[in-house]
């Protein structure tokens, strides 16, 4: 599969997951440890079921174990911080903020050997400008950033750090052998703080989170394949999810400001242009 097909597949899977996670964070009101444990435990089961179809490689070196530890750290931060952030902002605005990783990811690819192309930078600027407009829309201005600025920054760092870890440690372990043990570690770390009674008290929220891990697991497998191609393509997945959420909001006839509409168009132009100018 080529990069675009993989990115579209990840986008479809993660859009479903994003909408479900918003419900779990805002309405089911799981605390970060309960939410993270439920996610990691259920996703580990689904990922383990795919092992017969995966490339399994793990060298008994300190680099492999370091890669697993870094994946665990990134995923723990990502899941826990997303719960805190999604209580204050929508999945739409959260994806917009991930645009700040576009430039970092591209220059990381250049550092790793990709040729620097000015036109690609132009299209990244298009996408970034679109994301800024979305974040600065009237809806986004109602967000109390003082409450979530630290969790938001940690979330962004975790998303970029995950891609960098999978790419940087690929010579020592396959992506599934970094991801699956990492998720198991996160689940075990959360276990002592979990109140299992809360899951039975919130059966609908629990079922939503668990079922959403099926497309989430599929998306993670394809996402790791995208990372293997380039970090830039990995960072562009989030804007694609944002655009999908934007289209869904239009279909639902939700109120969208001019900034949202212009931002959505610019983001689409940036993502498409980046793919076809290389």
SEFI-563251 format. One record per residue: x, y, z of N, C-alpha, C in turn. Coordinates in Angstrom, 2 decimals, padded with zeros to 5 digits, m for minus. Example, Ala and Ser with C-alpha at 12.3 -4.5 7.8 and 13.67 -1.06 7.14 Angstrom:
<nodes>
> 013.19,m005.69,007.80,012.30,m004.50,007.80,013.20,m003.30,007.80
> 012.85,m002.25,007.08,013.67,m001.06,007.14,012.90,000.03,007.87
</nodes>
This chain:
<nodes>
> 000.85,m001.19,000.00,000.00,000.00,000.00,000.89,001.25,000.00
> 000.48,002.29,m000.75,001.27,003.52,m000.76,000.89,004.41,000.42
> 001.64,005.50,000.58,001.47,006.36,001.74,000.06,006.95,001.82
> m000.48,007.39,000.69,m001.79,008.03,000.71,m002.87,007.04,001.14
> m002.83,005.81,000.60,m003.83,004.80,000.98,m003.76,004.51,002.48
> m002.54,004.37,002.98,m002.36,004.11,004.41,m002.88,005.26,005.25
> m002.56,006.48,004.84,m002.99,007.66,005.60,m004.50,007.77,005.63
> m005.16,007.48,004.50,m006.62,007.52,004.46,m007.23,006.44,005.35
> m006.57,005.26,005.38,m007.05,004.20,006.25,m006.93,004.58,007.72
> m005.80,005.15,008.09,m005.60,005.60,009.48,m006.62,006.69,009.82
> m006.84,007.60,008.89,m007.78,008.69,009.11,m009.17,008.17,009.42
> m009.63,007.19,008.65,m010.96,006.61,008.87,m011.04,005.95,010.25
> m010.01,005.17,010.59,m010.01,004.48,011.88,m009.97,005.45,013.05
> m009.10,006.45,012.96,m008.93,007.37,014.07,m010.07,008.37,014.22
> m010.78,008.65,013.13,m011.96,009.52,013.24,m013.02,008.85,014.11
> m013.23,007.57,013.87,m014.18,006.81,014.70,m013.73,006.83,016.15
> m012.45,006.59,016.37,m011.91,006.56,017.72,m012.03,007.91,018.42
> m011.75,008.99,017.69,m011.79,010.33,018.28,m013.19,010.67,018.79
> m014.20,010.35,018.00,m015.57,010.66,018.40,m015.98,009.84,019.63
> m015.55,008.59,019.68,m015.86,007.75,020.82,m015.14,008.24,022.07
> m013.87,008.61,021.92,m013.10,009.06,023.08,m013.62,010.36,023.65
> m014.16,011.22,022.79,m014.76,012.47,023.27,m015.93,012.16,024.19
> m016.73,011.16,023.81,m017.86,010.76,024.67,m017.35,010.23,026.01
> m016.31,009.38,025.97,m015.79,008.77,027.19,m015.22,009.81,028.13
> m014.54,010.82,027.56,m013.90,011.84,028.39,m014.90,012.84,028.94
> m015.84,013.28,028.09,m016.73,014.37,028.47,m018.01,013.91,029.16
> m018.53,012.72,028.79,m019.83,012.29,029.32,m019.72,011.11,030.28
> m018.96,010.09,029.90,m018.79,008.96,030.80,m017.93,009.35,032.00
> m017.07,010.37,031.81,m016.26,010.94,032.89,m015.36,009.90,033.58
> m014.68,009.09,032.77,m013.64,008.24,033.34,m012.48,009.11,033.78
> m011.83,008.72,034.87,m010.63,009.47,035.23,m009.48,008.98,034.34
> m008.37,009.71,034.28,m007.30,009.35,033.34,m006.78,007.93,033.49
> m006.64,007.43,034.73,m006.12,006.07,034.92,m007.12,005.02,034.46
> m008.39,005.22,034.77,m009.41,004.26,034.33,m009.50,004.22,032.81
> m009.47,005.39,032.20,m009.56,005.48,030.74,m008.34,004.85,030.08
> m007.15,005.18,030.59,m005.92,004.68,030.00,m005.81,003.16,030.14
> m006.16,002.63,031.32,m006.11,001.19,031.52,m007.05,000.47,030.57
> m008.28,000.97,030.47,m009.27,000.33,029.61,m008.82,000.34,028.15
> m008.26,001.47,027.72,m007.76,001.57,026.35,m006.63,000.60,026.10
> m005.62,000.63,026.96,m004.41,m000.17,026.72,m004.69,m001.66,026.85
> m005.48,m002.04,027.84,m005.77,m003.45,028.05,m006.55,m004.04,026.86
> m007.60,m003.34,026.45,m008.41,m003.85,025.34,m007.65,m003.80,024.02
> m006.87,m002.73,023.80,m006.12,m002.63,022.56,m005.01,m003.67,022.50
> m004.41,m004.01,023.62,m003.37,m005.04,023.65,m003.94,m006.38,023.18
> m005.16,m006.68,023.61,m005.80,m007.93,023.19,m006.01,m007.95,021.69
> m006.52,m006.85,021.14,m006.78,m006.79,019.70,m005.48,m006.85,018.89
> m004.45,m006.14,019.37,m003.17,m006.17,018.66,m002.52,m007.55,018.73
> m002.64,m008.21,019.89,m002.06,m009.55,020.04,m002.69,m010.52,019.05
> m003.97,m010.33,018.75,m004.65,m011.21,017.80,m004.10,m011.08,016.38
> m003.42,m009.96,016.10,m002.87,m009.74,014.76,m001.44,m010.24,014.61
> m000.82,m010.70,015.69,000.59,m011.09,015.65,000.92,m012.13,014.57
> 000.05,m013.13,014.32,000.37,m014.09,013.26,000.53,m013.46,011.88
> m000.01,m012.27,011.72,000.03,m011.60,010.41,001.05,m010.46,010.37
> 001.81,m010.31,011.45,002.74,m009.19,011.58,004.19,m009.66,011.42
> 005.05,m008.71,011.08,006.50,m008.97,011.10,007.00,m008.84,012.53
> 007.46,m009.95,013.08,007.89,m009.96,014.48,009.42,m010.00,014.53
> 009.99,m008.95,015.08,011.44,m008.88,015.22,011.78,m008.12,016.49
> 012.67,m008.68,017.31,013.06,m008.02,018.56,014.45,m008.51,018.94
> 015.42,m007.62,018.85,016.79,m007.99,019.22,016.98,m007.80,020.72
> 017.70,m008.71,021.33,017.94,m008.63,022.77,019.08,m007.65,023.05
> 018.77,m006.39,022.83,019.73,m005.31,023.06,019.08,m004.25,023.92
> 019.91,m003.39,024.51,019.36,m002.32,025.34,018.53,m001.35,024.51
> 018.85,m001.22,023.21,018.09,m000.31,022.36,016.63,m000.76,022.22
> 016.43,m002.07,022.07,015.06,m002.59,021.94,014.24,m002.31,023.19
> 014.85,m002.57,024.35,014.13,m002.35,025.61,013.92,m000.85,025.86
> 014.87,m000.04,025.43,014.70,001.41,025.55,013.55,001.88,024.66
> 013.45,001.30,023.46,012.36,001.65,022.55,011.01,001.33,023.14
> 010.89,000.15,023.77,009.63,m000.24,024.42,009.29,000.74,025.55
> 010.30,001.10,026.35,010.07,002.03,027.46,009.62,003.40,026.96
> 010.22,003.87,025.88,009.84,005.17,025.32,008.44,005.14,024.74
> 008.08,004.04,024.07,006.71,003.91,023.56,005.72,003.92,024.71
> 006.04,003.20,025.78,005.16,003.18,026.96,004.98,004.58,027.53
> 006.08,005.32,027.63,006.02,006.69,028.15,005.15,007.57,027.26
> 005.38,007.50,025.95,004.63,008.34,025.01,003.14,008.01,025.04
> 002.81,006.72,025.07,001.40,006.31,025.05,000.71,006.65,026.37
> 001.42,006.50,027.47,000.81,006.87,028.76,000.49,008.36,028.79
> 001.43,009.17,028.35,001.19,010.62,028.29,000.06,010.95,027.33
> 000.10,010.34,026.15,m000.93,010.63,025.14,m002.32,010.32,025.66
> m002.53,009.13,026.21,m003.85,008.73,026.65,m004.33,009.54,027.84
> m003.45,009.71,028.84,m003.86,010.43,030.04,m004.10,011.91,029.75
> m003.23,012.52,028.97,m003.39,013.94,028.67,m004.59,014.20,027.78
> m004.90,013.24,026.88,m006.05,013.43,026.00,m007.35,013.49,026.80
> m007.43,012.70,027.88,m008.63,012.75,028.73,m008.79,014.14,029.33
> m007.71,014.69,029.84,m007.77,016.03,030.47,m008.08,017.11,029.44
> m007.46,017.01,028.27,m007.66,018.03,027.24,m009.06,017.97,026.65
> m009.57,016.75,026.41,m010.88,016.60,025.77,m012.04,017.01,026.69
> m011.77,017.20,027.96,m012.80,017.73,028.85,m013.02,019.22,028.63
> m012.05,019.87,027.99,m012.12,021.31,027.79,m012.30,021.69,026.32
> m011.80,020.85,025.40,m011.93,021.17,023.98,m012.44,019.96,023.21
> m012.92,020.19,022.00,m013.42,019.10,021.18,m012.27,018.37,020.50
> m012.59,017.17,019.97,m011.59,016.43,019.21,m011.13,017.25,018.02
> m012.02,018.11,017.48,m011.70,018.95,016.33,m010.56,019.91,016.65
> m010.69,020.65,017.75,m009.64,021.60,018.13,m008.34,020.89,018.51
> m008.47,019.71,019.14,m007.27,018.98,019.55,m006.44,018.57,018.33
> m007.11,018.09,017.28,m006.39,017.73,016.06,m005.73,018.95,015.43
> m006.39,020.09,015.55,m005.81,021.31,014.99,m004.49,021.66,015.67
> m004.45,021.49,016.97,m003.22,021.82,017.71,m002.05,020.92,017.30
> m002.35,019.72,016.82,m001.28,018.82,016.41,m000.54,019.32,015.18
> m001.05,020.37,014.56,m000.37,020.95,013.42,001.00,021.52,013.75
> 001.23,021.80,015.03,002.54,022.37,015.39,003.67,021.37,015.18
> 003.32,020.08,015.06,004.36,019.07,014.84,004.73,018.92,013.37
> 004.02,019.61,012.49,004.29,019.46,011.05,005.72,019.84,010.70
> 006.13,021.03,011.15,007.46,021.51,010.81,008.55,020.66,011.46
> 008.34,020.31,012.72,009.32,019.49,013.43,009.51,018.15,012.72
> 008.40,017.54,012.32,008.46,016.23,011.66,009.18,016.33,010.32
> 008.89,017.37,009.56,009.50,017.49,008.24,011.02,017.68,008.35
> 011.44,018.56,009.24,012.88,018.80,009.38,013.59,017.60,010.01
> 012.86,016.79,010.78,013.43,015.54,011.28,013.68,014.57,010.13
> 012.72,014.51,009.19,012.90,013.68,008.00,014.11,014.15,007.18
> 014.24,015.46,007.06,015.38,016.01,006.32,016.69,015.64,007.01
> 016.69,015.73,008.33,017.88,015.36,009.11,018.23,013.88,008.90
> 017.18,013.06,008.70,017.40,011.62,008.51,017.74,011.25,007.07
> 017.81,012.26,006.18,018.27,011.96,004.84,017.38,012.38,003.70
> 016.15,012.84,003.99,015.27,013.27,002.91,015.75,014.62,002.36
> 015.60,014.80,001.05,015.99,016.07,000.43,015.04,017.19,000.83
> 015.59,018.33,001.18,014.78,019.49,001.53,014.16,020.09,000.27
> 012.84,020.24,000.26,012.13,020.78,m000.89,011.31,021.98,m000.46
> 011.61,023.12,m001.06,010.96,024.37,m000.67,009.45,024.31,m000.88
> 009.02,023.64,m001.97,007.59,023.58,m002.26,006.84,022.81,m001.19
> 007.47,021.78,m000.66,006.83,021.03,000.43,006.68,021.90,001.67
> 007.66,022.75,001.93,007.56,023.67,003.06,006.41,024.65,002.87
> 006.22,025.08,001.62,005.10,025.99,001.32,003.77,025.33,001.66
> 003.62,024.06,001.27,002.36,023.37,001.54,002.19,023.07,003.02
> 003.29,022.83,003.73,003.19,022.68,005.19,002.71,023.98,005.82
> 003.19,025.10,005.29,002.74,026.41,005.78,001.25,026.60,005.54
> 000.76,026.15,004.37,m000.67,026.20,004.07,m001.46,025.44,005.15
> m001.02,024.19,005.39,m001.72,023.36,006.37,m001.65,023.98,007.76
> m000.48,024.47,008.14,m000.31,025.07,009.47,m001.18,026.32,009.63
> m001.23,027.15,008.57,m002.07,028.35,008.64,m003.53,027.98,008.79
> m003.95,026.94,008.07,m005.32,026.47,008.20,m005.62,026.01,009.60
> m004.69,025.31,010.21,m004.89,024.83,011.57,m004.93,025.98,012.57
> m004.10,027.00,012.36,m004.11,028.17,013.23,m005.47,028.87,013.16
> m006.01,029.00,011.96,m007.32,029.64,011.80,m008.41,028.87,012.52
> m008.30,027.55,012.47,m009.30,026.73,013.16,m009.20,026.92,014.67
> m007.97,026.90,015.17,m007.76,027.06,016.61,m008.22,028.43,017.09
> m008.04,029.47,016.25,m008.39,030.82,016.64,m009.83,031.20,016.29
> m010.62,030.21,015.90,m012.01,030.48,015.57,m012.79,030.88,016.82
> m014.00,031.36,016.62,m014.82,031.80,017.75,m015.04,030.68,018.75
> m015.24,029.46,018.23,m015.48,028.32,019.11,m014.27,028.03,019.98
> m013.09,028.12,019.36,m011.87,027.80,020.11,m011.58,028.83,021.19
> m012.03,030.08,020.99,m011.74,031.13,021.96,m012.43,030.90,023.30
> m013.44,030.01,023.33,m014.15,029.72,024.56,m013.42,028.70,025.42
> m012.37,028.15,024.91,m011.61,027.15,025.64,m010.76,027.82,026.72
> m010.75,027.26,027.92,m009.95,027.81,029.01,m008.57,027.18,028.96
> m007.68,027.80,028.21,m006.37,027.21,027.98,m005.51,027.14,029.23
> m005.77,028.01,030.20,m004.97,027.97,031.42,m005.12,026.64,032.14
> m006.27,026.02,031.99,m006.52,024.75,032.66,m005.80,023.58,032.00
> m005.52,023.72,030.71,m005.05,022.55,029.97,m003.74,022.77,029.22
> m003.08,023.90,029.42,m001.90,024.19,028.61,m000.80,023.14,028.82
> m000.55,022.73,030.07,000.49,021.72,030.32,000.09,020.36,029.75
> m001.13,019.86,030.03,m001.53,018.59,029.40,m001.49,018.64,027.88
> m001.84,019.79,027.30,m001.82,019.93,025.84,m000.40,019.82,025.29
> 000.55,020.51,025.94,001.94,020.46,025.49,002.51,019.05,025.64
> 002.17,018.38,026.73,002.64,017.00,026.92,002.03,016.07,025.89
> 000.79,016.30,025.54,000.11,015.49,024.52,000.81,015.64,023.17
> 001.12,016.88,022.81,001.81,017.13,021.53,003.19,016.47,021.52
> 003.91,016.59,022.62,005.24,015.98,022.72,005.14,014.46,022.62
> 004.12,013.89,023.23,003.95,012.44,023.20,003.64,011.94,021.80
> 002.81,012.66,021.06,002.46,012.25,019.69,003.70,012.26,018.80
> 004.48,013.33,018.87,005.69,013.40,018.06,006.72,012.37,018.53
> 006.85,012.24,019.85,007.83,011.32,020.40,007.55,009.88,020.02
> 006.29,009.52,019.90,005.94,008.15,019.50,006.44,007.86,018.08
> 006.15,008.77,017.16,006.60,008.58,015.78,008.12,008.50,015.69
> 008.79,009.37,016.43,010.25,009.40,016.40,010.82,008.10,016.96
> 010.20,007.56,018.01,010.67,006.31,018.61,010.51,005.13,017.66
> 009.33,005.00,017.07,009.08,003.90,016.14,010.06,003.96,014.97
> 010.30,005.17,014.46,011.22,005.33,013.33,012.67,005.10,013.78
> 013.04,005.65,014.91,014.43,005.61,015.33,014.90,004.25,015.80
> 013.99,003.40,016.30,014.38,002.10,016.82,013.99,000.95,015.89
> 013.66,001.27,014.64,013.21,000.25,013.69,014.29,m000.78,013.37
> 015.56,m000.43,013.55,016.65,m001.38,013.29,016.77,m002.44,014.38
> 016.13,m002.22,015.51,016.29,m003.12,016.65,015.04,m003.94,016.95
> 013.87,m003.43,016.55,012.62,m004.15,016.81,011.56,m003.68,015.82
> 010.69,m004.60,015.43,009.59,m004.22,014.55,008.60,m003.38,015.33
> 007.81,m002.60,014.62,006.92,m001.64,015.29,005.92,m002.32,016.22
> 005.40,m003.48,015.83,004.43,m004.16,016.69,005.08,m004.64,017.98
> 006.38,m004.98,017.93,007.07,m005.46,019.12,007.54,m004.32,020.01
> 007.44,m003.10,019.53,007.63,m001.92,020.37,006.30,m001.48,020.97
> 005.26,m001.51,020.13,003.96,m001.00,020.55,003.25,m001.90,021.55
> 003.15,m003.20,021.24,002.38,m004.10,022.10,002.95,m004.19,023.52
> 004.25,m004.45,023.71,004.77,m004.45,025.10,004.62,m003.09,025.78
> 004.74,m002.01,024.99,004.58,m000.68,025.56,003.19,m000.47,026.13
> 002.17,m000.93,025.40,000.78,m000.80,025.87,000.53,m001.66,027.11
> 001.11,m002.85,027.14,000.96,m003.72,028.31,001.58,m003.06,029.55
> 002.73,m002.44,029.38,003.39,m001.75,030.49,002.51,m000.62,031.02
> 001.94,000.16,030.11,001.08,001.28,030.52,m000.13,000.75,031.30
> m000.74,m000.33,030.81,m001.90,m000.91,031.50,m001.53,m001.35,032.91
> m000.36,m001.99,033.05,000.08,m002.47,034.36,000.38,m001.31,035.31
> 000.91,m000.21,034.78,001.20,000.96,035.62,m000.08,001.60,036.14
> m001.13,001.55,035.34,m002.41,002.16,035.74,m003.21,001.25,036.66
> m002.95,m000.06,036.61,m003.78,m001.04,037.31,m004.01,m000.73,038.79
> m002.98,m000.36,039.57,m003.22,m000.12,041.00,m004.21,001.01,041.29
> m004.39,001.93,040.36,m005.26,003.08,040.61,m006.66,002.91,040.02
> m006.90,001.76,039.40,m008.18,001.55,038.72,m009.24,001.07,039.71
> m010.42,001.69,039.65,m011.60,001.22,040.39,m012.48,000.48,039.39
> m012.46,m000.84,039.44,m013.19,m001.63,038.44,m014.69,m001.44,038.56
> m015.15,m001.00,039.72,m016.58,m000.76,039.90,m017.07,000.33,038.94
> m016.18,001.29,038.62,m016.60,002.39,037.74,m016.98,001.88,036.34
> m016.38,000.78,035.91,m016.71,000.23,034.59,m018.12,m000.36,034.58
> m018.48,m001.04,035.68,m019.84,m001.61,035.75,m020.88,m000.52,035.96
> m020.46,000.60,036.58,m021.39,001.71,036.78,m021.60,002.52,035.51
> m020.68,002.39,034.55,m020.77,003.12,033.28,m020.65,002.13,032.12
> m021.63,001.23,031.99,m021.52,000.16,030.98,m021.47,000.69,029.55
> m022.25,001.74,029.27,m022.25,002.28,027.90,m020.91,002.90,027.55
> m020.35,003.68,028.48,m019.05,004.30,028.23,m017.96,003.25,028.10
> m018.01,002.22,028.95,m017.01,001.14,028.90,m017.07,000.42,027.57
> m018.27,000.08,027.12,m018.44,m000.63,025.85,m017.96,000.24,024.69
> m018.26,001.54,024.75,m017.82,002.45,023.69,m016.30,002.47,023.57
> m015.61,002.57,024.72,m014.16,002.64,024.71,m013.57,001.34,024.17
> m014.08,000.20,024.62,m013.54,m001.10,024.21,m013.77,m001.33,022.70
> m014.98,m001.10,022.23,m015.27,m001.33,020.81,m014.48,m000.38,019.91
> m014.24,000.85,020.40,m013.47,001.81,019.61,m012.02,001.39,019.46
> m011.55,000.48,020.30,m010.17,000.01,020.20,m009.95,m000.90,019.00
> m011.02,m001.44,018.43,m010.86,m002.27,017.24,m010.37,m001.43,016.07
> m011.08,m000.34,015.69,m010.50,000.53,014.64,m009.22,001.21,015.10
> m009.09,001.46,016.42,m007.88,002.08,016.94,m006.66,001.19,016.70
> m006.82,m000.12,016.96,m005.72,m001.06,016.75,m005.36,m001.15,015.27
> m006.38,m001.20,014.42,m006.13,m001.24,012.97,m005.41,000.03,012.52
> m005.85,001.17,013.06,m005.23,002.44,012.72,m003.78,002.50,013.17
> m003.49,001.95,014.34,m002.11,001.98,014.85,m001.17,001.15,013.97
> m001.67,000.01,013.50,m000.84,m000.83,012.64,m000.51,m000.09,011.35
> m001.52,000.54,010.75,m001.28,001.30,009.51,m000.46,002.55,009.78
> m000.67,003.17,010.94,000.08,004.36,011.30,001.58,004.05,011.41
> 001.92,002.90,011.99,003.32,002.51,012.09,003.93,002.28,010.71
> 003.12,001.81,009.77,003.61,001.65,008.40,003.88,003.01,007.77
> 003.03,003.99,008.07,003.24,005.35,007.57,004.52,005.94,008.16
> 004.73,005.73,009.46,005.95,006.23,010.11,007.19,005.68,009.42
> 007.11,004.41,008.99,008.23,003.79,008.30,008.55,004.49,006.99
> 007.55,005.17,006.40,007.77,005.91,005.16,008.36,007.28,005.45
> 007.72,008.03,006.36,008.26,009.33,006.77,007.48,009.88,007.96
> 008.16,010.66,008.79,007.50,011.32,009.92,006.56,012.42,009.44
> 006.88,013.02,008.29,006.03,014.07,007.75,004.64,013.53,007.42
> 004.59,012.38,006.75,003.29,011.77,006.45,002.55,011.40,007.73
> 003.30,010.94,008.72,002.70,010.62,010.02,002.06,011.87,010.64
> 002.76,012.99,010.60,002.23,014.22,011.20,001.06,014.79,010.43
> 000.94,014.44,009.14,m000.17,014.93,008.33,m001.45,014.12,008.54
> m001.35,013.01,009.22,m002.55,012.21,009.49,m003.54,012.99,010.35
> m003.03,013.69,011.35,m003.92,014.43,012.25,m004.69,015.54,011.54
> m004.03,016.35,010.67,m004.82,017.30,009.88,m005.88,016.63,009.01
> m005.58,015.43,008.49,m006.58,014.71,007.69,m007.78,014.31,008.55
> m007.51,013.91,009.78,m008.59,013.58,010.70,m009.40,014.83,010.99
> m008.70,015.94,011.19,m009.38,017.21,011.46,m010.32,017.58,010.31
> m009.83,017.42,009.07,m010.65,017.74,007.90,m011.89,016.83,007.86
> m011.69,015.57,008.19,m012.83,014.64,008.22,m013.86,015.06,009.25
> m013.39,015.44,010.45,m014.30,015.92,011.48,m015.00,017.21,011.04
> m014.26,018.04,010.30,m014.83,019.28,009.77,m015.97,018.98,008.80
> m015.76,018.02,007.91,m016.81,017.63,006.95,m018.02,017.05,007.68
> m017.75,016.23,008.71,m018.84,015.66,009.50,m019.67,016.76,010.15
> m019.00,017.79,010.66,m019.72,018.90,011.29,m020.59,019.64,010.28
> m020.11,019.75,009.03,m020.92,020.39,007.99,m022.13,019.53,007.64
> m021.92,018.22,007.55,m023.03,017.32,007.25,m024.09,017.40,008.35
> m023.64,017.55,009.59,m024.58,017.67,010.71,m025.19,019.07,010.81
> m024.73,019.96,009.93,m025.20,021.34,009.88,m024.91,022.09,011.18
> m023.76,021.77,011.77,m023.32,022.51,012.95,m022.80,023.88,012.52
> m022.90,024.85,013.43,m022.45,026.20,013.12,m020.92,026.23,012.99
> m020.44,026.74,011.86,m019.00,026.87,011.62,m018.68,028.32,011.30
> m017.66,028.88,011.94,m017.25,030.25,011.65,m016.52,030.30,010.31
> m016.34,031.50,009.79,m015.58,031.67,008.55,m014.15,031.18,008.72
> m013.60,031.41,009.92,m012.23,030.95,010.18,m012.13,029.44,010.07
> m013.15,028.73,010.57,m013.16,027.28,010.47,m013.20,026.82,009.02
> m014.05,027.46,008.24,m014.21,027.07,006.83,m012.94,027.33,006.04
> m012.39,028.55,006.18,m011.15,028.89,005.47,m010.00,028.00,005.94
> m009.94,027.77,007.25,m008.91,026.90,007.79,m009.00,025.49,007.26
> m010.21,024.98,007.14,m010.40,023.64,006.60,m009.94,023.53,005.16
> m010.26,024.54,004.36,m009.86,024.54,002.95,m008.34,024.61,002.82
> m007.70,025.48,003.59,m006.25,025.61,003.54,m005.55,024.32,003.99
> m006.11,023.68,005.01,m005.52,022.44,005.49,m005.59,021.35,004.42
> m006.75,021.24,003.77,m006.90,020.26,002.70,m005.89,020.53,001.59
> m005.78,021.80,001.20,m004.83,022.18,000.14,m003.40,021.83,000.53
> m003.05,022.09,001.79,m001.70,021.81,002.25,m001.38,020.33,002.24
> m002.31,019.51,002.72,m002.07,018.07,002.78,m001.97,017.47,001.38
> m002.89,017.84,000.51,m002.87,017.32,m000.86,m001.63,017.79,m001.61
> m001.32,019.08,m001.47,m000.15,019.62,m002.15,001.12,018.96,m001.70
> 001.25,018.71,m000.40,002.46,018.08,000.14,002.65,016.69,m000.47
> 001.57,015.95,m000.65,001.68,014.59,m001.18,002.07,014.56,m002.66
> 001.61,015.55,m003.40,001.78,015.47,m004.86,002.90,016.34,m005.39
> 003.62,017.03,m004.49,004.73,017.85,m004.99,006.07,017.17,m004.77
> 006.06,015.97,m004.18,007.31,015.30,m003.87,007.76,014.33,m004.92
</nodes>
